[in-house]
């Protein structure tokens, strides 16, 4: 298995400092469910808890995924991942926005006349926005505090710093 699923538990000591422990998992992806993985995470967490003086304060399950074969095989030339379209969604429960960032956005989804801004009528972009605010399928896009997103409040273009952008040079004596 090239990209194993990892279970992680965050452990806090009596000083309030945290550290983590991690285990890599193998399983049959065609039969294992997310609920079963959570159950295994809880079971192993109980065993970890019995072996440490610290307190488990959280954790995560990371399931690496491969891209779908129908998606593009190589990136288009032009736009870079530091050029980002920011879509801000709202909900009915509070005033906090939930941002969806689209790095390396398509230039065809930007208005050609100044000021440069996202063209919300572009077919692909309109379909994505609709899927985010419409409950389709069995999983729903939510805010961080688990409220349904019901409208796009605003959208804009920005540039975000991306790690590892500098070319590392080696100095030889």
C-alpha positions in Angstrom: 0.0 0.0 0.0 1.8 3.2 -1.2 -0.3 5.7 0.7 -1.5 4.1 4.0 -4.3 5.5 6.1 -3.0 6.9 9.3 -4.6 7.1 12.7 -3.4 9.9 15.0 -4.1 10.8 18.6 -3.0 14.0 20.2 -1.9 13.6 23.8 -1.7 16.4 26.3 0.4 16.4 29.5 -0.1 18.1 32.9 1.8 21.2 31.6 -0.7 21.6 28.7 1.8 20.6 26.1 0.8 18.3 23.4 2.4 15.6 21.3 1.0 13.0 18.9 1.2 9.3 18.2 0.5 7.8 14.8 -0.2 4.4 13.5 -0.5 3.4 9.8 -3.4 1.1 8.9 -4.2 -1.4 6.2 -7.7 -2.5 5.4 -9.9 -3.6 2.5 -11.3 -0.4 1.1 -14.1 -2.1 -0.7 -15.7 -3.5 2.5 -14.5 -1.1 5.3 -16.7 1.8 6.2 -15.9 5.2 7.7 -17.8 4.3 10.8 -15.8 1.1 11.2 -12.6 3.0 10.8 -13.8 5.4 13.5 -14.6 2.4 15.7 -11.1 1.0 15.2 -9.6 4.5 16.0 -11.6 4.6 19.3 -10.6 1.0 20.2 -6.9 1.7 19.6 -7.2 5.1 21.3 -8.5 3.3 24.4 -5.4 1.0 24.3 -3.1 4.0 23.9 -4.9 5.8 26.7 -4.1 2.9 29.1 -0.4 3.2 28.2 0.2 6.9 28.7 -0.1 9.3 31.6 -1.2 12.1 29.3 -4.8 12.8 28.2 -5.9 12.1 24.6 -7.5 15.5 23.5 -8.2 14.6 19.9 -6.9 13.1 16.8 -7.7 12.3 13.2 -7.9 9.7 10.5 -6.2 10.6 7.3 -7.2 8.7 4.2 -5.0 9.5 1.2 -6.9 9.4 -2.1 -5.7 9.1 -5.7 -7.2 11.4 -8.4 -10.0 10.1 -10.6 -8.8 8.9 -14.0 -11.3 11.2 -15.7 -9.6 14.3 -14.3 -7.0 16.1 -16.4 -3.7 14.3 -16.7 -1.5 17.5 -16.6 -2.0 21.1 -15.6 -2.7 23.8 -18.1 0.0 26.3 -18.8 -0.5 29.8 -17.4 -2.1 30.2 -14.0 -0.1 29.2 -10.9 -1.4 27.7 -7.6 -0.6 31.0 -5.8 -3.3 32.7 -7.8 -6.4 32.0 -5.9 -10.2 32.5 -6.3 -11.8 33.0 -2.9 -15.5 32.0 -2.7 -17.1 33.1 0.6 -20.3 31.3 1.6 -22.7 32.2 4.4 -25.2 30.3 6.6 -28.4 31.2 8.5 -27.0 30.6 12.0 -24.1 33.1 12.3 -22.3 35.8 10.5 -19.1 33.8 9.9 -18.1 33.1 6.4 -16.8 29.8 5.1 -14.2 30.2 2.4 -13.6 27.8 -0.4 -10.3 28.5 -2.1 -9.6 27.6 -5.8 -5.9 27.8 -6.5 -4.8 28.0 -10.1 -8.3 29.1 -11.2 -9.2 29.1 -14.9 -8.8 32.5 -16.6 -12.0 31.7 -18.6 -13.8 32.0 -15.2 -12.7 35.6 -14.7 -14.4 38.7 -16.2 -12.3 39.9 -19.1 -13.2 43.6 -18.5 -11.8 45.5 -15.5 -12.1 45.1 -12.7 -10.9 41.5 -12.8 -13.3 39.5 -10.8 -14.7 35.9 -10.8 -17.4 35.4 -13.5 -20.0 33.7 -11.4 -22.0 32.9 -14.5 -19.2 30.7 -16.0 -20.7 27.3 -16.4 -18.2 25.2 -14.4 -18.0 27.8 -11.6 -21.8 28.2 -11.4 -22.1 24.4 -11.2 -19.6 24.2 -8.3 -21.3 27.0 -6.4 -24.7 25.3 -6.9 -23.3 22.0 -5.6 -21.9 23.6 -2.5 -25.1 25.4 -1.5 -27.5 22.6 -2.6 -27.8 19.4 -0.6 -26.9 16.8 -3.3 -25.8 13.3 -2.7 -25.1 11.9 0.8 -22.5 14.4 1.9 -23.0 18.1 2.4 -20.6 21.0 2.4 -20.9 22.7 5.8 -19.2 25.5 7.8 -16.6 24.7 10.3 -19.3 24.6 13.0 -21.5 22.3 10.9 -24.1 24.7 9.5 -25.4 24.3 6.0 -24.0 26.8 3.5 -27.0 28.5 1.8 -25.6 31.4 -0.3 -22.5 32.8 -1.8 -21.8 36.1 -0.2 -18.9 37.3 -2.3 -16.0 36.2 -4.5 -12.7 37.7 -5.3 -9.2 37.0 -6.7 -6.1 37.1 -4.6 -2.5 35.8 -4.4 -1.6 33.5 -1.6 1.9 32.5 -0.6 2.6 28.9 -1.2 5.3 27.0 0.8 8.4 25.7 -1.0 8.2 28.3 -3.8 11.8 29.4 -3.4 14.4 27.4 -5.3 16.9 26.1 -2.9 20.5 26.7 -3.9 23.5 24.8 -2.7 26.6 26.8 -2.0 29.8 24.9 -2.5 33.1 26.0 -0.9 
